[in-house]
Amino acid sequence: RNVTLINYLNDIAQDEEGFDTSVLLPVDHVGCPEPNSEPITSDPDTPTEVNIVSDVYRIQGIGWFRSFYDGNKNAVDVCKNIIVLGVGTGMRTDAYDDLSQQISTESEAITFIADPNPWFITKNSETRFARLASHVMENLETLIPACKDTTQQRKLIIGGHSASGGAAWRAIPLLADTDTPAAGYIGLDLFSLEPDSEPKVNIPTLNWGLTTTSCGVTTNNAAKAGYQATDVEAGRVFYQVNNDVDGLGHCDFTDRGCYGPVCAPSNNAGVVRKKVAYSVNKFIQSLYDGDFDKVDYSLSEEEEGESVAIKLFMNEDSVSRRLTRFLRH
């Protein structure tokens, strides 16, 4: 039944360009929390090395998005790496708080969780995604006042979960000839993509996916395809989580899964988000030094309570289930 519902959502997502969601947003609304949510900041009375600063934006004709960064880090450093990640089908921008905070802790970057198509469940439009990503880059100093006095060149890293991951992929060529081209791509079990897509993407990509179809998302048209459709010389990374036992995992990037029990998170969701944040930091470093060394991307040894099998593929590595050996992390 759950797979039927997911397939139904995918079917109606094919023709969303005719909808104009801006008519549903009569005023620009910046800094207003979504229902039942509050801006995230650290408790000033609690000593901490991390100070997560977060805000919510609703921009007419652009979309809704949330920002996250560590306020204790140097603004010059965090403001030069801008990550825009789109939400999955039917998901809200407040569904990825844990992953965003983990990325903020690990990396010198600002992460925007974006919904270019609010009020509608479908998130497949590359046009809307590209427009939102460009808006963030062009208005960064207004959106994030801490960036106002920073003048260094900024890198835009785009991507997303599930359908938005696919939209962001298709937005790469749309942004290529603009003032805000994408320097890298992060796919969180993106969907859907053909593995033999041509031409190959010629920017570095970081892909997280699964071994078994989950929530109606077939593995051969998800993160694995993103890895295969990236030019080897550009720098490509693929972490494949073994979900053969329970078939879960597509929504492990969210705080509580998708649509309640329809697409529940696995028992390893927290560990997966932690590893994703680690890999994002390594990916950002590679965008600067051009070094995509497999040793650098190897995950840390298993900690107490962690038990998830993840295989790492990079650069010239071929993805083959028959030859895949998984290590526990």
Wavefront OBJ file of the C-alpha trace (Angstrom):
o trace
v 0.000 0.000 0.000
v 2.822 2.414 0.862
v 4.573 1.794 -2.465
v 1.293 2.433 -4.284
v 0.942 5.796 -2.547
v 4.518 6.805 -3.338
v 4.048 5.831 -6.981
v 0.858 7.888 -7.071
v 2.713 10.932 -5.724
v 5.433 10.427 -8.313
v 2.851 10.232 -11.107
v 1.120 13.499 -10.248
v 4.488 15.214 -9.873
v 5.209 15.089 -13.583
v 3.366 18.274 -14.599
v 3.748 20.933 -11.946
v 5.056 23.812 -14.055
v 1.516 25.029 -14.682
v 0.989 25.941 -11.029
v 1.864 29.430 -9.829
v 2.382 29.117 -6.087
v 3.180 32.825 -5.740
v -0.545 33.624 -5.806
v -0.844 31.781 -2.520
v 1.698 34.094 -0.892
v 0.218 37.625 -0.895
v 3.118 39.209 0.998
v 6.811 38.672 1.440
v 7.379 37.116 4.828
v 10.916 36.975 6.121
v 11.920 35.608 9.487
v 8.528 34.135 10.357
v 8.546 30.636 11.875
v 6.459 27.949 10.249
v 3.529 26.672 12.326
v 4.614 24.847 15.483
v 8.267 25.745 14.971
v 10.683 28.189 16.541
v 14.001 29.615 15.335
v 16.821 27.456 16.613
v 19.466 29.086 18.759
v 21.659 27.750 21.505
v 20.769 28.417 25.129
v 22.967 31.391 26.139
v 23.120 30.057 29.703
v 24.561 26.741 28.568
v 28.268 26.811 27.683
v 28.828 25.273 24.268
v 31.289 25.339 21.421
v 28.434 25.360 18.913
v 25.910 28.137 18.481
v 23.404 27.130 15.792
v 21.752 30.196 14.314
v 18.620 29.515 12.286
v 15.910 31.564 10.629
v 12.892 31.007 8.381
v 12.056 32.866 5.160
v 8.949 32.986 2.986
v 9.551 34.944 -0.195
v 6.721 35.597 -2.620
v 7.338 33.982 -5.992
v 10.547 32.283 -4.757
v 9.607 29.797 -2.022
v 10.157 28.978 1.622
v 13.529 28.154 3.158
v 15.377 27.877 6.468
v 18.993 28.780 7.168
v 21.450 27.144 9.565
v 25.015 28.034 10.539
v 27.299 28.029 13.565
v 27.374 31.561 14.940
v 30.600 30.863 16.817
v 32.513 30.342 13.576
v 34.148 33.163 11.650
v 31.622 34.776 9.303
v 34.280 35.098 6.613
v 34.581 31.314 6.591
v 30.932 30.256 6.809
v 29.709 32.847 4.306
v 31.889 31.533 1.492
v 30.159 28.131 1.323
v 26.429 28.242 0.616
v 24.537 24.950 0.554
v 20.990 24.889 -0.828
v 19.212 21.555 -0.286
v 15.660 21.000 -1.512
v 13.062 19.053 0.471
v 11.582 15.760 -0.683
v 8.071 15.203 -2.034
v 5.448 16.401 0.423
v 8.070 17.470 2.983
v 8.429 20.769 4.877
v 11.524 22.840 5.467
v 11.408 22.024 9.191
v 11.862 18.300 8.550
v 15.662 18.398 8.213
v 16.761 20.282 11.336
v 19.039 17.573 12.719
v 20.942 17.102 9.460
v 21.286 20.872 9.008
v 22.645 21.322 12.520
v 25.056 18.415 12.042
v 26.359 20.015 8.835
v 26.713 23.364 10.605
v 28.698 21.705 13.361
v 31.026 19.871 10.973
v 31.484 22.486 8.254
v 32.202 26.139 7.718
v 29.079 26.739 5.670
v 25.543 28.064 5.680
v 22.898 25.469 4.882
v 19.530 26.445 3.413
v 16.740 23.867 3.456
v 14.553 24.972 0.577
v 11.037 24.424 -0.747
v 10.605 26.157 -4.115
v 7.031 24.831 -4.396
v 5.260 25.438 -1.047
v 1.598 24.442 -0.696
v 2.091 21.638 -3.226
v 3.481 18.174 -2.523
v 5.526 17.996 -5.733
v 9.128 19.272 -5.763
v 10.216 18.369 -9.287
v 10.765 21.773 -10.899
v 14.374 22.529 -11.818
v 13.298 26.012 -12.907
v 11.919 26.875 -9.499
v 14.908 25.329 -7.761
v 17.376 27.322 -9.858
v 15.423 30.524 -9.221
v 15.466 29.972 -5.461
v 19.176 29.092 -5.385
v 20.034 32.228 -7.375
v 17.874 34.329 -5.056
v 19.760 33.049 -2.022
v 23.133 33.855 -3.551
v 22.105 37.283 -4.843
v 20.498 38.310 -1.544
v 22.754 36.529 0.922
v 23.822 39.659 2.816
v 20.183 40.572 3.415
v 19.174 37.058 4.388
v 22.222 36.515 6.625
v 23.329 39.865 8.128
v 26.523 38.233 9.407
v 27.667 38.000 5.771
v 27.202 41.717 5.127
v 30.851 42.674 5.566
v 32.341 39.612 3.874
v 33.707 40.090 0.369
v 35.373 36.784 -0.497
v 34.166 34.696 -3.433
v 31.373 32.308 -2.535
v 30.709 28.773 -3.660
v 27.157 27.550 -4.287
v 26.557 23.884 -3.531
v 23.125 22.650 -4.556
v 21.289 19.393 -4.021
v 18.380 17.868 -2.240
v 16.457 14.899 -0.980
v 14.478 12.610 -3.275
v 12.499 14.607 -5.887
v 14.273 17.868 -5.050
v 17.558 16.059 -5.526
v 16.435 15.341 -9.074
v 15.285 18.935 -9.569
v 18.625 20.260 -8.313
v 20.459 17.900 -10.683
v 18.518 19.257 -13.635
v 19.131 22.814 -12.382
v 22.913 22.443 -12.791
v 22.926 23.452 -16.498
v 20.360 26.195 -15.819
v 22.741 27.811 -13.330
v 25.897 27.189 -15.339
v 25.642 30.350 -17.438
v 24.461 32.628 -14.633
v 26.345 34.728 -12.090
v 25.698 31.975 -9.528
v 26.818 28.641 -11.055
v 26.854 25.528 -8.904
v 30.321 24.516 -7.721
v 29.152 21.134 -6.419
v 26.142 18.879 -5.957
v 24.871 16.878 -2.946
v 22.265 14.190 -3.620
v 20.361 12.539 -0.769
v 18.849 9.548 -2.548
v 17.823 11.797 -5.436
v 15.035 10.644 -7.729
v 14.753 10.034 -10.556
v 17.697 9.885 -12.910
v 18.885 7.577 -15.675
v 22.394 6.190 -14.979
v 23.431 6.604 -18.608
v 22.331 10.251 -18.763
v 24.316 12.343 -21.213
v 26.133 14.620 -21.133
v 27.796 13.701 -17.863
v 27.678 16.307 -15.122
v 31.056 18.053 -15.018
v 30.987 19.397 -11.461
v 31.885 17.368 -8.347
v 29.018 15.373 -6.847
v 28.449 13.752 -3.463
v 25.755 11.073 -3.507
v 24.124 9.138 -0.659
v 21.912 6.169 -1.499
v 20.823 2.621 -0.759
v 21.165 -0.963 -1.967
v 17.445 -1.779 -2.047
v 14.367 0.071 -3.328
v 12.908 2.155 -0.495
v 9.665 4.151 -0.479
v 9.167 3.412 -4.169
v 12.560 4.893 -5.105
v 14.458 2.396 -7.246
v 18.172 2.290 -6.494
v 19.248 2.276 -10.140
v 17.498 5.618 -10.701
v 18.614 7.297 -7.491
v 22.006 8.063 -5.928
v 23.756 5.283 -7.806
v 22.644 6.910 -11.072
v 23.930 10.277 -9.854
v 27.344 8.774 -9.277
v 27.360 7.057 -12.668
v 26.148 10.193 -14.470
v 29.047 12.291 -13.102
v 32.214 12.763 -15.129
v 34.980 10.772 -13.437
v 37.427 13.629 -13.895
v 35.109 16.079 -12.103
v 35.289 14.219 -8.804
v 32.490 11.902 -7.721
v 31.613 10.242 -4.418
v 28.956 7.634 -3.610
v 28.095 6.286 -0.163
v 25.792 3.268 -0.425
v 23.972 2.262 2.754
v 23.025 -1.417 2.961
v 19.279 -1.552 3.649
v 18.688 -5.076 2.364
v 17.257 -6.256 5.688
v 14.396 -3.819 6.269
v 14.091 -1.902 2.980
v 14.006 1.395 4.883
v 16.355 4.363 4.601
v 15.075 6.696 1.887
v 13.892 9.154 4.524
v 16.748 8.735 7.016
v 17.917 12.238 6.072
v 14.804 13.720 7.718
v 14.186 14.122 11.431
v 11.290 11.649 11.663
v 10.837 10.025 8.274
v 8.269 10.928 5.611
v 4.477 10.815 5.867
v 4.427 9.053 9.232
v 4.527 5.254 8.810
v 4.362 5.467 5.002
v 8.105 5.959 4.723
v 9.521 5.488 8.195
v 13.183 6.043 9.074
v 15.443 3.092 9.739
v 16.970 2.359 13.113
v 20.239 3.776 11.774
v 18.858 7.157 10.689
v 20.753 9.176 13.300
v 24.040 7.519 12.404
v 23.437 8.095 8.693
v 22.805 11.826 9.204
v 25.995 12.076 11.242
v 28.000 10.391 8.470
v 26.389 12.597 5.823
v 27.487 15.713 7.714
v 31.030 14.354 7.936
v 31.108 13.680 4.189
v 29.751 17.158 3.368
v 32.666 18.726 5.230
v 35.148 16.594 3.285
v 33.350 17.454 0.055
v 33.643 21.197 0.716
v 37.360 20.809 1.351
v 37.738 18.945 -1.948
v 36.012 21.772 -3.817
v 38.893 24.017 -2.775
v 41.919 21.758 -3.076
v 40.644 19.533 -5.902
v 41.765 16.442 -3.989
v 39.240 13.596 -4.082
v 41.273 11.042 -2.157
v 39.341 7.981 -1.004
v 41.315 7.838 2.224
v 39.981 11.254 3.229
v 36.376 10.151 2.692
v 36.672 6.916 4.640
v 34.272 6.904 7.565
v 35.398 6.757 11.170
v 35.513 3.550 13.142
v 32.266 2.297 14.608
v 31.281 3.969 17.850
v 29.187 2.411 20.583
v 25.589 2.047 19.468
v 26.393 2.472 15.770
v 25.729 -0.417 13.428
v 25.192 0.419 9.783
v 26.944 -1.001 6.733
v 28.116 1.642 4.266
v 30.173 1.154 1.118
v 32.203 4.000 -0.375
v 32.724 4.355 -4.130
v 34.835 7.131 -5.639
v 36.195 8.350 -8.943
v 37.031 5.310 -11.148
v 35.271 2.797 -8.861
v 32.453 0.854 -10.513
v 29.306 0.061 -8.544
v 28.618 -3.666 -8.620
v 26.325 -5.417 -6.143
v 27.953 -8.761 -6.888
v 31.385 -7.483 -5.872
v 30.294 -5.095 -3.148
v 31.647 -5.736 0.320
v 30.204 -3.682 3.145
v 32.028 -2.505 6.220
v 30.209 -1.793 9.457
v 30.263 1.785 10.741
l 1 2 3 4 5 6 7 8 9 10 11 12 13 14 15 16 17 18 19 20 21 22 23 24 25 26 27 28 29 30 31 32 33 34 35 36 37 38 39 40 41 42 43 44 45 46 47 48 49 50 51 52 53 54 55 56 57 58 59 60 61 62 63 64 65 66 67 68 69 70 71 72 73 74 75 76 77 78 79 80 81 82 83 84 85 86 87 88 89 90 91 92 93 94 95 96 97 98 99 100 101 102 103 104 105 106 107 108 109 110 111 112 113 114 115 116 117 118 119 120 121 122 123 124 125 126 127 128 129 130 131 132 133 134 135 136 137 138 139 140 141 142 143 144 145 146 147 148 149 150 151 152 153 154 155 156 157 158 159 160 161 162 163 164 165 166 167 168 169 170 171 172 173 174 175 176 177 178 179 180 181 182 183 184 185 186 187 188 189 190 191 192 193 194 195 196 197 198 199 200 201 202 203 204 205 206 207 208 209 210 211 212 213 214 215 216 217 218 219 220 221 222 223 224 225 226 227 228 229 230 231 232 233 234 235 236 237 238 239 240 241 242 243 244 245 246 247 248 249 250 251 252 253 254 255 256 257 258 259 260 261 262 263 264 265 266 267 268 269 270 271 272 273 274 275 276 277 278 279 280 281 282 283 284 285 286 287 288 289 290 291 292 293 294 295 296 297 298 299 300 301 302 303 304 305 306 307 308 309 310 311 312 313 314 315 316 317 318 319 320 321 322 323 324 325 326 327 328 329
